[in-house]
Amino acid sequence: MTDPISSFRRVAQMDSSNRQAAAKAQERTSDAAPEGLTKALAPQTDEVKLSAVAQKAMQEPEFDRAKVEAIKLAIQQGQYPLDSRRIAENFLAIEKMIKE
């Protein structure tokens, strides 16, 4: 039975018969096809090549390691200055963005 709205079953049956026909056609062509045609019918693979700049960017994170260590030390020692008003204002701005 076919769903009258989506015709899902009919489409699935057509897809199945199309796949079977394609498989049979490939079997026939692989038996008698020249090498170039067989290669053209072979599944293709994708390949990504990164530029030298992209490769370098992925290898080395660009940040000031000394500054990060200094901030870590200041936080551990309780000497890192925090502006509670500025933090609250930023949280408020984020809440407003979320509600919109």
ZAFI-39700 format. One record per atom (N, C-alpha, C, O, CB): atom name; x negated, z negated, y. Coordinates in Angstrom, 3 decimals. Glycine has a CB too. Layout:
SITE  atom      east        up     north
SITE    CA         X         Z         Y
...
***
This chain:
SITE  atom      east        up     north
SITE     N    -0.845     0.000    -1.178
SITE    CA     0.000     0.000     0.000
SITE     C    -0.887     0.000     1.236
SITE     O    -1.924    -0.662     1.261
SITE    CB     0.960    -1.217     0.001
SITE     N    -0.488     0.728     2.242
SITE    CA    -1.264     0.845     3.468
SITE     C    -0.583     0.078     4.578
SITE     O     0.637     0.137     4.729
SITE    CB    -1.449     2.314     3.864
SITE     N    -1.372    -0.642     5.354
SITE    CA    -0.852    -1.339     6.513
SITE     C    -0.465    -0.284     7.547
SITE     O    -1.327     0.486     7.969
SITE    CB    -1.900    -2.357     7.089
SITE     N     0.821    -0.219     7.979
SITE    CA     1.234     0.838     8.885
SITE     C     0.592     0.738    10.262
SITE     O     0.539     1.732    10.986
SITE    CB     2.717     0.823     9.026
SITE     N     0.109    -0.430    10.636
SITE    CA    -0.471    -0.581    11.969
SITE     C    -1.935    -0.165    11.991
SITE     O    -2.341     0.638    12.831
SITE    CB    -0.334    -2.022    12.445
SITE     N    -2.722    -0.702    11.081
SITE    CA    -4.163    -0.444    11.140
SITE     C    -4.637     0.624    10.178
SITE     O    -5.740     1.147    10.337
SITE    CB    -4.907    -1.698    10.869
SITE     N    -3.825     0.960     9.178
SITE    CA    -4.218     1.932     8.147
SITE     C    -5.542     1.542     7.513
SITE     O    -6.338     2.406     7.146
SITE    CB    -4.318     3.344     8.743
SITE     N    -5.776     0.258     7.385
SITE    CA    -7.066    -0.230     6.909
SITE     C    -7.385     0.267     5.513
SITE     O    -8.498     0.729     5.263
SITE    CB    -7.090    -1.737     6.930
SITE     N    -6.451     0.182     4.620
SITE    CA    -6.724     0.563     3.236
SITE     C    -7.040     2.047     3.138
SITE     O    -7.932     2.445     2.389
SITE    CB    -5.534     0.217     2.338
SITE     N    -6.316     2.862     3.886
SITE    CA    -6.544     4.295     3.854
SITE     C    -7.953     4.611     4.362
SITE     O    -8.641     5.453     3.784
SITE    CB    -5.482     5.032     4.696
SITE     N    -8.379     3.957     5.415
SITE    CA    -9.718     4.179     5.964
SITE     C   -10.768     3.738     4.959
SITE     O   -11.773     4.422     4.769
SITE    CB    -9.900     3.425     7.299
SITE     N   -10.544     2.604     4.318
SITE    CA   -11.503     2.109     3.329
SITE     C   -11.622     3.086     2.171
SITE     O   -12.719     3.326     1.668
SITE    CB   -11.086     0.721     2.814
SITE     N   -10.503     3.647     1.749
SITE    CA   -10.544     4.613     0.658
SITE     C   -11.289     5.868     1.084
SITE     O   -12.053     6.431     0.301
SITE    CB    -9.127     4.968     0.198
SITE     N   -11.072     6.312     2.323
SITE    CA   -11.757     7.510     2.804
SITE     C   -13.255     7.251     2.881
SITE     O   -14.057     8.105     2.505
SITE    CB   -11.209     7.942     4.184
SITE     N   -13.628     6.078     3.367
SITE    CA   -15.050     5.741     3.452
SITE     C   -15.683     5.744     2.067
SITE     O   -16.792     6.244     1.882
SITE    CB   -15.243     4.368     4.122
SITE     N   -14.972     5.184     1.100
SITE    CA   -15.495     5.134    -0.253
SITE     C   -15.688     6.535    -0.821
SITE     O   -16.711     6.814    -1.446
SITE    CB   -14.566     4.327    -1.148
SITE     N   -14.724     7.409    -0.610
SITE    CA   -14.854     8.766    -1.135
SITE     C   -15.944     9.531    -0.391
SITE     O   -16.642    10.349    -0.990
SITE    CB   -13.516     9.514    -1.030
SITE     N   -16.096     9.274     0.895
SITE    CA   -17.178     9.922     1.654
SITE     C   -18.551     9.491     1.134
SITE     O   -19.460    10.313     1.017
SITE    CB   -17.057     9.586     3.156
SITE     N   -18.697     8.209     0.826
SITE    CA   -19.968     7.717     0.311
SITE     C   -20.268     8.332    -1.050
SITE     O   -21.407     8.708    -1.331
SITE    CB   -19.952     6.187     0.212
SITE     N   -19.252     8.432    -1.885
SITE    CA   -19.452     9.013    -3.213
SITE     C   -19.841    10.482    -3.096
SITE     O   -20.729    10.948    -3.811
SITE    CB   -18.181     8.863    -4.070
SITE     N   -19.181    11.214    -2.198
SITE    CA   -19.496    12.632    -2.005
SITE     C   -20.917    12.793    -1.472
SITE     O   -21.636    13.701    -1.889
SITE    CB   -18.484    13.289    -1.039
SITE     N   -21.323    11.926    -0.563
SITE    CA   -22.671    11.997     0.000
SITE     C   -23.713    11.703    -1.070
SITE     O   -24.767    12.339    -1.108
SITE    CB   -22.820    11.014     1.172
SITE     N   -23.420    10.737    -1.942
SITE    CA   -24.360    10.408    -3.013
SITE     C   -24.511    11.578    -3.973
SITE     O   -25.620    11.892    -4.405
SITE    CB   -23.898     9.156    -3.774
SITE     N   -23.394    12.228    -4.307
SITE    CA   -23.451    13.383    -5.200
SITE     C   -24.218    14.532    -4.556
SITE     O   -25.012    15.202    -5.216
SITE    CB   -22.038    13.839    -5.576
SITE     N   -23.979    14.757    -3.266
SITE    CA   -24.674    15.833    -2.551
SITE     C   -26.171    15.563    -2.515
SITE     O   -26.975    16.483    -2.662
SITE    CB   -24.124    15.982    -1.116
SITE     N   -26.546    14.308    -2.321
SITE    CA   -27.966    13.979    -2.277
SITE     C   -28.611    14.188    -3.644
SITE     O   -29.752    14.640    -3.731
SITE    CB   -28.169    12.532    -1.809
SITE     N   -27.890    13.862    -4.701
SITE    CA   -28.420    14.089    -6.048
SITE     C   -28.672    15.576    -6.273
SITE     O   -29.705    15.966    -6.817
SITE    CB   -27.449    13.543    -7.116
SITE     N   -27.711    16.404    -5.845
SITE    CA   -27.866    17.851    -6.029
SITE     C   -29.040    18.384    -5.216
SITE     O   -29.823    19.193    -5.714
SITE    CB   -26.576    18.584    -5.631
SITE     N   -29.170    17.928    -3.949
SITE    CA   -30.246    18.442    -3.105
SITE     C   -31.601    17.912    -3.521
SITE     O   -32.609    18.597    -3.345
SITE    CB   -29.989    18.093    -1.661
SITE     N   -31.651    16.704    -4.072
SITE    CA   -32.950    16.162    -4.463
SITE     C   -33.495    16.878    -5.688
SITE     O   -34.708    16.934    -5.886
SITE    CB   -32.844    14.665    -4.736
SITE     N   -32.597    17.433    -6.522
SITE    CA   -33.051    18.167    -7.702
SITE     C   -33.635    19.525    -7.325
SITE     O   -34.657    19.932    -7.878
SITE    CB   -31.897    18.352    -8.686
SITE     N   -33.002    20.224    -6.397
SITE    CA   -33.409    21.591    -6.101
SITE     C   -33.942    21.769    -4.692
SITE     O   -34.295    22.888    -4.321
SITE    CB   -32.260    22.514    -6.313
SITE     N   -34.015    20.720    -3.896
SITE    CA   -34.404    20.856    -2.492
SITE     C   -35.912    20.925    -2.348
SITE     O   -36.646    20.305    -3.117
SITE    CB   -33.856    19.696    -1.668
SITE     N   -36.376    21.689    -1.352
SITE    CA   -37.810    21.702    -1.063
SITE     C   -38.248    20.337    -0.529
SITE     O   -37.422    19.526    -0.110
SITE    CB   -38.152    22.819    -0.044
SITE     N   -39.533    20.102    -0.549
SITE    CA   -40.074    18.791    -0.175
SITE     C   -39.699    18.399     1.255
SITE     O   -39.354    17.244     1.505
SITE    CB   -41.591    18.790    -0.325
SITE     N   -39.761    19.334     2.185
SITE    CA   -39.441    19.035     3.592
SITE     C   -38.015    18.564     3.764
SITE     O   -37.756    17.639     4.534
SITE    CB   -39.673    20.256     4.457
SITE     N   -37.080    19.189     3.055
SITE    CA   -35.674    18.802     3.150
SITE     C   -35.453    17.431     2.535
SITE     O   -34.662    16.639     3.047
SITE    CB   -34.782    19.840     2.464
SITE     N   -36.143    17.148     1.443
SITE    CA   -36.015    15.836     0.801
SITE     C   -36.505    14.746     1.752
SITE     O   -35.893    13.681     1.840
SITE    CB   -36.812    15.793    -0.533
SITE     N   -37.594    15.001     2.457
SITE    CA   -38.095    14.021     3.418
SITE     C   -37.113    13.825     4.556
SITE     O   -36.947    12.708     5.046
SITE    CB   -39.451    14.452     3.967
SITE     N   -36.459    14.897     4.983
SITE    CA   -35.490    14.797     6.071
SITE     C   -34.293    13.951     5.655
SITE     O   -33.699    13.269     6.490
SITE    CB   -35.027    16.193     6.506
SITE     N   -33.932    13.987     4.374
SITE    CA   -32.801    13.214     3.888
SITE     C   -33.164    11.770     3.568
SITE     O   -32.281    10.931     3.391
SITE    CB   -32.228    13.870     2.670
SITE     N   -34.462    11.477     3.492
SITE    CA   -34.909    10.119     3.170
SITE     C   -34.544     9.174     4.308
SITE     O   -34.527     9.587     5.468
SITE    CB   -36.438    10.087     2.907
SITE     N   -34.252     7.913     3.997
SITE    CA   -33.913     6.950     5.047
SITE     C   -35.068     6.776     6.029
SITE     O   -36.234     6.721     5.638
SITE    CB   -33.541     5.598     4.431
SITE     N   -34.727     6.693     7.284
SITE    CA   -35.719     6.516     8.346
SITE     C   -35.917     5.021     8.616
SITE     O   -34.994     4.225     8.443
SITE    CB   -35.280     7.257     9.647
SITE     N   -37.111     4.655     9.036
SITE    CA   -37.369     3.273     9.428
SITE     C   -37.728     3.258    10.907
SITE     O   -38.295     4.219    11.428
SITE    CB   -38.510     2.637     8.564
SITE     N   -37.396     2.168    11.573
SITE    CA   -37.702     2.005    12.985
SITE     C   -39.052     1.330    13.132
SITE     O   -39.447     0.509    12.305
SITE    CB   -36.605     1.193    13.700
SITE     N   -39.748     1.686    14.191
SITE    CA   -41.060     1.096    14.454
SITE     C   -41.154     0.781    15.940
SITE     O   -40.777     1.598    16.781
SITE    CB   -42.217     2.051    14.009
SITE     N   -41.655    -0.399    16.256
SITE    CA   -41.810    -0.822    17.639
SITE     C   -43.290    -0.986    17.925
SITE     O   -44.008    -1.652    17.179
SITE    CB   -41.035    -2.141    17.920
SITE     N   -43.740    -0.376    19.008
SITE    CA   -45.141    -0.519    19.418
SITE     C   -45.161    -1.173    20.793
SITE     O   -44.560    -0.672    21.744
SITE    CB   -45.884     0.872    19.439
SITE     N   -45.854    -2.286    20.880
SITE    CA   -45.956    -3.007    22.141
SITE     C   -47.173    -2.530    22.918
SITE     O   -48.203    -2.183    22.340
SITE    CB   -46.034    -4.523    21.897
SITE     N   -47.035    -2.520    24.233
SITE    CA   -48.175    -2.155    25.070
SITE     C   -49.210    -3.278    25.029
SITE     O   -48.927    -4.382    24.563
SITE    CB   -47.723    -1.872    26.535
SITE     N   -50.381    -2.989    25.511
SITE    CA   -51.452    -3.988    25.530
SITE     C   -51.052    -5.184    26.391
SITE     O   -51.371    -6.325    26.054
SITE    CB   -52.765    -3.367    26.056
SITE     N   -50.361    -4.931    27.490
SITE    CA   -49.936    -6.013    28.383
SITE     C   -48.935    -6.923    27.662
SITE     O   -49.024    -8.146    27.764
SITE    CB   -49.307    -5.436    29.685
SITE     N   -47.988    -6.328    26.936
SITE    CA   -47.000    -7.120    26.211
SITE     C   -47.659    -7.940    25.109
SITE     O   -47.300    -9.099    24.897
SITE    CB   -45.922    -6.214    25.618
SITE     N   -48.620    -7.345    24.408
SITE    CA   -49.321    -8.078    23.359
SITE     C   -50.083    -9.261    23.942
SITE     O   -50.084   -10.344    23.358
SITE    CB   -50.280    -7.150    22.606
SITE     N   -50.723    -9.067    25.075
SITE    CA   -51.477   -10.151    25.716
SITE     C   -50.530   -11.256    26.180
SITE     O   -50.831   -12.441    26.043
SITE    CB   -52.300    -9.612    26.914
SITE     N   -49.386   -10.859    26.727
SITE    CA   -48.415   -11.840    27.210
SITE     C   -47.883   -12.692    26.065
SITE     O   -47.611   -13.879    26.247
SITE    CB   -47.256   -11.140    27.925
SITE     N   -47.734   -12.101    24.901
SITE    CA   -47.235   -12.857    23.753
SITE     C   -48.301   -13.775    23.179
SITE     O   -47.969   -14.801    22.586
SITE    CB   -46.738   -11.909    22.674
SITE     N   -49.564   -13.434    23.341
SITE    CA   -50.638   -14.236    22.775
SITE     C   -50.977   -15.439    23.650
SITE     O   -51.194   -16.538    23.138
SITE    CB   -51.870   -13.382    22.576
SITE     N   -51.022   -15.241    24.939
SITE    CA   -51.448   -16.295    25.850
SITE     C   -50.319   -16.687    26.793
SITE     O   -49.931   -15.897    27.653
SITE    CB   -52.670   -15.849    26.648
SITE     N   -49.790   -17.892    26.644
SITE    CA   -48.785   -18.320    27.619
SITE     C   -49.448   -18.502    28.982
SITE     O   -50.545   -19.051    29.086
SITE    CB   -48.093   -19.640    27.163
SITE     N   -48.763   -18.033    30.021
SITE    CA   -49.353   -18.081    31.358
SITE     C   -48.831   -19.309    32.106
SITE     O   -47.750   -19.278    32.695
SITE    CB   -49.033   -16.780    32.149
SITE     N   -49.609   -20.379    32.074
SITE    CA   -49.286   -21.578    32.829
SITE     C   -50.569   -22.361    33.062
SITE     O   -51.593   -22.124    32.422
SITE    CB   -48.229   -22.443    32.088
SITE     N   -50.485   -23.281    33.979
SITE    CA   -51.644   -24.097    34.337
SITE     C   -51.682   -25.320    33.417
SITE     O   -50.987   -26.311    33.642
SITE    CB   -51.590   -24.529    35.846
SITE     N   -52.512   -25.222    32.375
SITE    CA   -52.576   -26.283    31.374
SITE     C   -52.981   -27.626    31.997
SITE     O   -52.456   -28.668    31.603
SITE    CB   -53.563   -25.899    30.269
SITE     N   -53.898   -27.615    32.954
SITE    CA   -54.344   -28.860    33.593
SITE     C   -53.199   -29.531    34.345
SITE     O   -53.065   -30.755    34.330
SITE    CB   -55.512   -28.582    34.554
SITE     N   -52.375   -28.716    35.001
SITE    CA   -51.245   -29.274    35.743
SITE     C   -50.220   -29.888    34.790
SITE     O   -49.661   -30.947    35.074
SITE    CB   -50.582   -28.189    36.609
SITE     N   -49.978   -29.229    33.674
SITE    CA   -49.036   -29.746    32.677
SITE     C   -49.538   -31.077    32.132
SITE     O   -48.760   -32.020    31.993
SITE    CB   -48.838   -28.729    31.524
SITE     N   -50.815   -31.161    31.825
SITE    CA   -51.381   -32.407    31.314
SITE     C   -51.296   -33.525    32.353
SITE     O   -51.029   -34.676    32.009
SITE    CB   -52.837   -32.192    30.891
SITE     N   -51.524   -33.184    33.627
SITE    CA   -51.437   -34.186    34.692
SITE     C   -50.005   -34.713    34.827
SITE     O   -49.796   -35.910    35.022
SITE    CB   -51.913   -33.588    36.034
SITE     N   -49.028   -33.821    34.722
SITE    CA   -47.628   -34.244    34.808
SITE     C   -47.263   -35.111    33.610
SITE     O   -46.581   -36.124    33.768
SITE    CB   -46.691   -33.021    34.887
SITE     N   -47.705   -34.729    32.417
SITE    CA   -47.450   -35.540    31.219
SITE     C   -48.000   -36.954    31.384
SITE     O   -47.328   -37.939    31.079
SITE    CB   -48.072   -34.876    29.978
SITE     N   -49.221   -37.031    31.866
SITE    CA   -49.868   -38.335    32.051
SITE     C   -49.109   -39.175    33.079
SITE     O   -48.897   -40.371    32.878
SITE    CB   -51.336   -38.152    32.493
SITE     N   -48.702   -38.541    34.180
SITE    CA   -47.962   -39.267    35.215
SITE     C   -46.629   -39.776    34.683
SITE     O   -46.220   -40.890    35.011
SITE    CB   -47.730   -38.370    36.435
SITE     N   -45.949   -38.982    33.872
SITE    CA   -44.671   -39.415    33.286
SITE     C   -44.900   -40.589    32.345
SITE     O   -44.155   -41.569    32.380
SITE    CB   -43.984   -38.248    32.528
SITE     N   -45.926   -40.495    31.505
SITE    CA   -46.222   -41.577    30.563
SITE     C   -46.556   -42.873    31.286
SITE     O   -46.209   -43.956    30.816
SITE    CB   -47.376   -41.183    29.651
SITE     N   -47.225   -42.766    32.422
SITE    CA   -47.619   -43.961    33.170
SITE     C   -46.545   -44.420    34.143
SITE     O   -46.716   -45.430    34.827
SITE    CB   -48.902   -43.700    33.921
SITE     N   -45.431   -43.678    34.212
SITE    CA   -44.338   -44.059    35.111
SITE     C   -44.644   -43.780    36.565
SITE     O   -44.043   -44.401    37.442
SITE    CB   -44.020   -45.512    34.944
SITE     N   -45.550   -42.876    36.851
SITE    CA   -45.948   -42.580    38.223
SITE     C   -45.463   -41.222    38.719
SITE     O   -45.855   -40.781    39.800
SITE    CB   -47.438   -42.643    38.334
SITE     N   -44.621   -40.564    37.947
SITE    CA   -44.144   -39.248    38.362
SITE     C   -42.970   -39.441    39.317
SITE     O   -41.986   -40.089    38.961
SITE    CB   -43.728   -38.380    37.127
SITE     N   -43.061   -38.888    40.525
SITE    CA   -42.001   -39.118    41.515
SITE     C   -40.735   -38.325    41.156
SITE     O   -40.782   -37.117    40.923
SITE    CB   -42.492   -38.725    42.930
SITE     N   -39.618   -39.036    41.119
SITE    CA   -38.344   -38.392    40.853
SITE     C   -37.423   -38.586    42.045
SITE     O   -37.305   -39.694    42.567
SITE    CB   -37.701   -38.948    39.567
SITE     N   -36.778   -37.525    42.473
SITE    CA   -35.830   -37.582    43.578
SITE     C   -34.431   -37.564    42.969
SITE     O   -33.898   -36.504    42.644
SITE    CB   -36.038   -36.388    44.591
SITE     N   -33.846   -38.751    42.821
SITE    CA   -32.561   -38.864    42.141
SITE     C   -31.459   -38.094    42.873
SITE     O   -30.554   -37.560    42.231
SITE    CB   -32.170   -40.329    42.009
SITE     N   -31.522   -38.031    44.185
SITE    CA   -30.517   -37.279    44.948
SITE     C   -30.601   -35.788    44.614
SITE     O   -29.580   -35.136    44.392
SITE    CB   -30.710   -37.501    46.473
SITE     N   -31.811   -35.261    44.580
SITE    CA   -31.999   -33.838    44.281
SITE     C   -31.538   -33.519    42.851
SITE     O   -30.925   -32.479    42.611
SITE    CB   -33.485   -33.439    44.467
SITE     N   -31.832   -34.409    41.916
SITE    CA   -31.402   -34.222    40.528
SITE     C   -29.873   -34.208    40.455
SITE     O   -29.291   -33.351    39.790
SITE    CB   -31.980   -35.342    39.617
SITE     N   -29.225   -35.155    41.137
SITE    CA   -27.763   -35.227    41.133
SITE     C   -27.150   -33.972    41.752
SITE     O   -26.155   -33.456    41.243
SITE    CB   -27.286   -36.475    41.890
SITE     N   -27.729   -33.480    42.836
SITE    CA   -27.221   -32.260    43.479
SITE     C   -27.338   -31.056    42.544
SITE     O   -26.439   -30.216    42.495
SITE    CB   -27.986   -31.984    44.789
SITE     N   -28.430   -30.976    41.812
SITE    CA   -28.601   -29.871    40.873
SITE     C   -27.603   -29.962    39.721
SITE     O   -27.066   -28.944    39.284
SITE    CB   -30.030   -29.855    40.329
SITE     N   -27.351   -31.177    39.228
SITE    CA   -26.346   -31.338    38.179
SITE     C   -24.965   -30.932    38.689
SITE     O   -24.192   -30.305    37.964
SITE    CB   -26.322   -32.790    37.675
SITE     N   -24.658   -31.288    39.928
SITE    CA   -23.377   -30.930    40.525
SITE     C   -23.243   -29.403    40.635
SITE     O   -22.183   -28.843    40.354
SITE    CB   -23.231   -31.588    41.917
SITE     N   -24.319   -28.747    41.043
SITE    CA   -24.299   -27.284    41.142
SITE     C   -24.079   -26.638    39.786
SITE     O   -23.358   -25.646    39.675
SITE    CB   -25.600   -26.773    41.750
SITE     N   -24.694   -27.194    38.762
SITE    CA   -24.516   -26.663    37.406
SITE     C   -23.074   -26.861    36.949
SITE     O   -22.484   -25.956    36.358
SITE    CB   -25.492   -27.346    36.417
SITE     N   -22.510   -28.018    37.212
SITE    CA   -21.108   -28.294    36.846
SITE     C   -20.181   -27.309    37.542
SITE     O   -19.235   -26.818    36.926
SITE    CB   -20.715   -29.750    37.216
SITE     N   -20.429   -27.014    38.797
SITE    CA   -19.575   -26.062    39.530
SITE     C   -19.668   -24.672    38.917
SITE     O   -18.662   -23.970    38.820
SITE    CB   -19.974   -26.008    41.021
SITE     N   -20.873   -24.266    38.501
SITE    CA   -21.050   -22.947    37.867
SITE     C   -20.295   -22.888    36.543
SITE     O   -19.714   -21.855    36.209
SITE    CB   -22.556   -22.644    37.636
SITE     N   -20.297   -23.976    35.791
SITE    CA   -19.639   -24.012    34.501
SITE     C   -18.122   -23.905    34.668
SITE     O   -17.463   -23.221    33.885
SITE    CB   -20.008   -25.295    33.751
SITE     N   -17.573   -24.560    35.659
SITE    CA   -16.123   -24.587    35.856
SITE     C   -15.593   -23.253    36.374
SITE     O   -14.403   -22.978    36.223
SITE    CB   -15.747   -25.701    36.825
SITE     N   -16.422   -22.428    36.969
SITE    CA   -15.940   -21.164    37.553
SITE     C   -15.637   -20.147    36.547
SITE     O   -15.224   -19.040    36.892
SITE    CB   -16.917   -20.610    38.492
***
